[in-house]
Amino acid sequence: MITISLCMIVKNEEDVLRRCLESAAPAVDEIIIVDTGSADKTKEIAREFTDKIYDFEWINDFSAARNHAYSKATMDYQMWLDADDILPPKTVKMLNELKETLDPNIDIVTMKYITHFDEHGVPILISTRERLTKREKNYKWQDPVHECIPMVGAVLSSEMEVHHRKNFTHENPNRNLDIYDTLEKSGAEMTPRQQYYFARELKDHMMWAKAVYYFEKFLDGGKGWVEDNIGTCYNLATCYRQLGDMHKVMPILTKSFLYDAPRAEICSEIGYYYKNLKDFATSLKWFDFAANIKKPNTAGFVLWDYYGFIPNIECCVCCCELGDYEKGRRYNEKAATFKPKSPQIEHNRKFFADHFKQNKNKR
């Protein structure tokens, strides 16, 4: 049976820390808390679960703080969570079973990381993250922000989930961007991964032109992970559209096909391209194609709503624009199989009911 050290870095997390630790405590054998400067009751709450609480001066480097937490671990494997993460009961059960059965040759165990949910609690953004690492391998976190552990060694990909329930109360919205700005001003050459995540931060802050610069630099370097290459094509299309460079949108979307099989979000974006041109027949073809693409088996980000719900809804809209209301109704019902509680589904059902009733009365 293996043992697990939960290693966390925290700051001003009194609103969520107890929730996190209560969810994880039944599955771990040791809890390490590294505090980077809390001014609230974070440490007091942590003491309810562990006496292994350490201070670490914040130096704008998440990897440095996480490596410090990992250095305090004494169990067989190290595990990380953020304070606003939760281990759902199913994962706790699966993790305790894994502790009994894990092959000792496994170095890293990955889990699904669900970071965004819709209003009904349905996952809409999922990625795969390294979650357990063998302590004797002395893995090190890399990058000052959007940090990661290189997936080197024997990796077990599990179906266990970690749910991220974001807490915005104390977080500086410019924190990550500020760290990248400091890195940029230092004159140090950014790695491809740093270029990619810097570009994403710039896009999230609507700094479209600078985001384009770093996305293009990342892609032109030719050293990115395939999933990040595809993500860059998707994000560049958004940036070009915001900048009014519509002639660049289609080329960058289709460029994504060079890296891997078509993705539903990319094909949907092509559908939107033609929809904006009022070419609903061509738009319908792309949305229908997107609706039939299966979710990729990838460790990258997966935008779940594009794999079924969004393209079927858009097919419904296109059909109505083309005057084929019965076909549009069928697409709406297909979308309902993915998100039956969606207000859009009910709105469309009412629209179709009224439409067909009116047409019947005219006969």
C-alpha positions in Angstrom: 0.0 0.0 0.0 1.3 3.4 -0.9 1.1 6.6 1.2 0.4 10.1 0.0 1.5 13.5 1.2 -0.9 16.3 0.2 1.3 19.4 -0.5 -0.4 22.7 -0.8 0.5 26.4 -1.1 -2.0 28.9 0.3 -2.5 32.6 1.0 -5.7 34.1 2.4 -7.8 31.1 1.8 -10.1 31.1 4.8 -13.2 30.9 2.7 -12.3 27.7 0.9 -9.5 25.9 2.7 -11.6 23.9 5.2 -13.8 22.7 2.3 -10.7 21.5 0.4 -9.1 19.7 3.3 -12.3 18.0 4.5 -12.7 16.6 1.0 -9.1 15.3 0.7 -8.2 14.2 4.3 -9.9 10.8 4.0 -7.6 9.9 1.1 -4.2 11.2 2.2 -1.7 10.3 5.0 0.0 13.6 5.5 -0.9 17.2 4.9 1.7 19.8 4.2 0.7 23.5 4.1 3.0 26.2 2.9 1.7 29.7 3.6 3.0 32.5 1.4 1.8 35.4 3.6 -1.8 35.0 4.8 -3.4 37.8 6.8 -6.6 36.0 7.6 -7.6 32.7 9.4 -5.9 30.4 6.8 -3.3 29.0 9.2 -5.9 28.6 12.0 -8.0 26.5 9.7 -5.0 24.5 8.5 -4.1 23.6 12.1 -7.4 21.8 12.4 -6.0 19.2 9.9 -2.2 19.3 10.3 0.7 20.6 12.4 2.9 20.7 9.3 2.5 24.3 8.4 5.4 26.3 7.0 6.0 29.9 6.0 7.5 30.8 2.6 8.3 34.3 1.5 6.4 34.9 -1.8 8.8 35.7 -4.6 6.4 35.8 -7.6 7.2 32.2 -8.4 4.6 29.4 -7.9 7.1 26.7 -8.7 9.4 27.8 -6.0 6.6 27.7 -3.5 5.4 24.3 -4.6 8.9 22.8 -4.6 9.2 24.0 -1.0 6.0 22.2 -0.1 7.2 19.1 -1.9 10.5 19.2 0.0 8.6 18.7 3.3 6.8 15.6 2.2 7.7 12.2 3.8 5.3 9.8 2.2 5.7 7.6 -0.9 3.9 10.0 -3.3 3.3 13.8 -3.3 -0.1 15.2 -4.3 -1.0 18.8 -5.0 -4.3 20.7 -4.7 -5.2 24.3 -4.8 -7.2 25.6 -1.8 -10.3 26.1 -4.0 -10.1 22.5 -5.3 -12.3 19.7 -4.1 -11.9 15.9 -4.2 -15.4 14.6 -4.9 -16.4 11.5 -3.0 -16.1 9.2 -6.0 -12.4 10.3 -6.4 -11.8 9.7 -2.7 -13.1 6.2 -3.0 -11.0 5.6 -6.2 -7.9 7.1 -4.7 -8.1 4.9 -1.6 -8.5 1.9 -3.8 -5.6 3.0 -5.9 -3.4 3.2 -2.8 -4.0 -0.5 -2.3 -3.3 -1.5 -5.9 -0.9 0.9 -7.5 2.0 -0.7 -9.3 5.2 0.5 -7.5 6.8 1.2 -10.9 4.4 4.0 -11.6 6.0 7.4 -11.2 3.2 9.8 -12.0 -0.6 9.5 -11.8 -2.8 11.9 -13.7 -6.3 13.0 -12.9 -9.0 14.9 -14.8 -9.1 18.5 -13.8 -12.5 20.1 -14.2 -12.0 23.8 -13.9 -15.3 25.3 -15.2 -18.9 24.3 -14.8 -22.1 25.6 -16.2 -25.0 27.0 -14.1 -26.3 23.4 -13.6 -22.9 22.0 -12.5 -22.2 20.3 -15.8 -18.5 20.3 -16.7 -17.5 22.6 -19.6 -13.7 22.8 -19.4 -11.6 19.8 -18.6 -7.9 19.1 -18.8 -5.5 16.4 -17.5 -2.9 17.2 -14.9 -0.1 15.4 -13.1 -1.5 14.9 -9.6 0.6 12.2 -7.8 4.4 12.0 -8.2 6.7 9.5 -6.6 8.7 11.3 -4.0 12.0 9.4 -4.5 12.1 10.6 -8.1 12.5 14.2 -6.8 10.3 15.8 -9.4 10.6 19.6 -9.6 8.0 22.2 -10.6 8.8 24.4 -13.5 7.7 27.9 -14.6 6.9 30.8 -12.2 3.2 30.7 -13.2 1.0 28.1 -14.9 3.6 25.8 -13.3 3.9 22.1 -14.2 5.9 19.0 -13.6 7.4 17.4 -16.7 5.7 14.1 -17.4 8.8 12.0 -17.5 8.7 8.4 -16.3 6.0 5.7 -16.0 2.6 7.5 -16.1 -0.8 6.1 -15.2 -3.7 8.0 -16.6 -6.6 7.7 -14.2 -10.3 8.7 -14.5 -10.2 10.3 -11.1 -11.4 13.9 -11.0 -10.4 17.1 -9.1 -13.0 19.9 -9.2 -11.9 23.4 -9.2 -14.4 25.7 -7.5 -12.9 29.1 -8.1 -12.8 31.7 -5.4 -12.3 35.3 -6.6 -12.6 37.0 -3.3 -8.9 37.7 -2.6 -7.2 37.0 -5.9 -5.5 39.8 -7.8 -6.9 39.5 -11.3 -3.5 40.8 -12.7 -1.3 38.5 -10.7 -0.4 36.1 -13.4 0.0 38.8 -16.0 2.3 40.8 -13.6 4.5 37.7 -13.2 4.9 37.4 -17.0 5.5 41.1 -17.4 8.3 40.9 -14.9 9.7 37.9 -16.8 9.4 39.8 -20.1 11.1 42.9 -18.7 14.0 40.8 -17.3 15.1 40.2 -20.9 15.1 36.4 -20.4 14.1 34.3 -23.4 10.7 32.7 -22.7 10.3 29.1 -23.3 7.6 28.1 -25.8 5.3 27.1 -23.0 5.8 30.5 -21.3 5.1 32.3 -24.6 1.8 30.3 -25.0 0.5 31.0 -21.5 1.6 34.6 -21.5 -0.4 35.0 -24.8 -3.4 33.4 -23.1 -3.2 35.8 -20.2 -2.9 38.8 -22.6 -6.0 37.5 -24.5 -7.9 37.1 -21.2 -7.1 40.7 -20.4 -8.3 41.8 -24.0 -4.8 42.9 -24.9 -5.4 41.5 -28.4 -2.5 42.9 -30.4 0.2 41.8 -27.9 -1.6 38.4 -27.5 -1.3 38.0 -31.3 2.4 38.8 -31.1 3.1 36.0 -28.5 0.7 33.5 -30.0 2.4 33.9 -33.4 5.9 33.8 -31.9 5.0 30.6 -30.2 3.5 29.0 -33.3 6.4 30.2 -35.5 8.9 28.6 -33.2 7.7 25.2 -34.1 8.5 23.7 -30.7 5.1 23.7 -29.0 3.1 20.8 -27.8 0.5 19.7 -30.4 -2.5 20.6 -28.1 -1.0 24.1 -27.5 -0.6 24.5 -31.2 -4.3 23.8 -31.8 -5.2 26.0 -28.9 -3.2 28.8 -30.4 -5.0 28.5 -33.7 -8.3 28.8 -31.9 -7.2 31.7 -29.7 -5.6 33.6 -32.6 -8.9 33.4 -34.5 -10.5 35.2 -31.6 -7.8 37.8 -31.4 -7.9 38.5 -35.2 -11.6 38.8 -35.1 -11.4 41.3 -32.2 -8.8 43.3 -34.2 -10.9 43.3 -37.3 -8.4 41.2 -39.2 -11.1 38.9 -40.6 -8.9 37.8 -43.6 -6.6 36.0 -41.1 -9.4 34.1 -39.4 -10.0 31.2 -41.8 -6.3 30.5 -42.6 -5.4 30.2 -38.9 -8.4 27.9 -38.2 -7.6 25.6 -41.1 -3.9 25.6 -40.1 -5.0 23.6 -37.0 -5.7 20.6 -39.2 -2.0 20.3 -39.8 -1.4 19.3 -36.2 -4.1 16.7 -35.6 -7.6 15.6 -36.6 -10.3 18.4 -36.7 -11.6 19.6 -33.3 -15.2 20.5 -32.8 -14.3 24.0 -31.4 -12.3 24.7 -34.5 -15.0 23.5 -36.9 -17.6 25.4 -35.0 -15.5 28.6 -35.3 -15.5 28.0 -39.1 -19.2 27.6 -38.8 -19.4 31.0 -37.1 -17.3 32.5 -39.8 -19.8 31.6 -42.5 -22.7 32.4 -40.2 -21.4 36.0 -39.8 -21.4 36.2 -43.6 -25.1 35.1 -43.6 -24.0 32.0 -45.6 -26.2 29.7 -43.5 -26.0 26.7 -45.9 -22.2 26.5 -45.6 -22.3 27.4 -41.9 -24.7 24.4 -41.3 -22.3 22.0 -43.0 -19.5 23.0 -40.6 -21.7 22.9 -37.5 -23.1 19.5 -38.5 -19.5 18.3 -39.0 -18.5 19.6 -35.6 -21.5 18.0 -34.0 -20.3 14.6 -35.1 -16.7 14.9 -33.9 -15.9 12.7 -30.9 -14.1 14.2 -27.9 -10.3 13.8 -28.4 -8.4 11.5 -26.1 -6.0 14.2 -24.9 -4.3 15.6 -21.8 -5.0 19.1 -23.2 -8.0 21.4 -22.5 -11.3 20.0 -23.8 -14.2 22.5 -24.3 -17.0 20.0 -23.7 -19.9 22.1 -24.9 -18.4 22.1 -28.4 -18.7 18.3 -28.4 -22.4 18.0 -29.0 -24.3 20.9 -27.4 -23.1 24.0 -29.2 -22.8 22.8 -32.8 -26.3 21.2 -32.6 -27.8 24.4 -31.2 -26.1 26.3 -34.1 -27.4 23.8 -36.6 -30.8 24.4 -35.2 -30.4 28.2 -35.8 -29.0 27.7 -39.3 -31.9 25.4 -40.3 -34.4 28.0 -39.1 -32.6 30.7 -41.1 -32.9 28.4 -44.1 -36.6 27.8 -43.4 -36.3 24.1 -42.5 -38.0 24.3 -39.1 -38.6 20.6 -38.7 -34.9 19.8 -39.2 -34.1 22.7 -36.8 -36.4 21.1 -34.2 -34.5 17.8 -34.5 -31.2 19.5 -34.0 -32.5 21.2 -30.9 -33.5 17.8 -29.5 -30.1 16.4 -30.2 -28.6 19.3 -28.3 -31.0 18.5 -25.4 -29.3 15.1 -25.0 -26.2 16.9 -23.9 -27.7 19.7 -21.7 -31.4 18.9 -21.1 -31.8 21.8 -18.5 -30.4 24.5 -20.8 -32.6 27.5 -21.1 -31.8 27.7 -24.8 -33.4 24.2 -25.3 -36.6 25.3 -23.6 -36.7 28.6 -25.4 -36.3 26.8 -28.8 -39.0 24.2 -27.9 -41.4 27.0 -27.2 -40.5 28.7 -30.4 -41.1 25.5 -32.4 -44.3 24.7 -30.6 -45.6 28.2 -31.4 -44.4 28.0 -35.0 -46.0 24.7 -35.8 -49.2 25.7 -34.1 -49.5 28.8 -36.1 -48.8 27.0 -39.4 -51.4 24.4 -38.5 -54.0 27.0 -37.8 -53.3 28.6 -41.2 -54.3 25.4 -43.0 
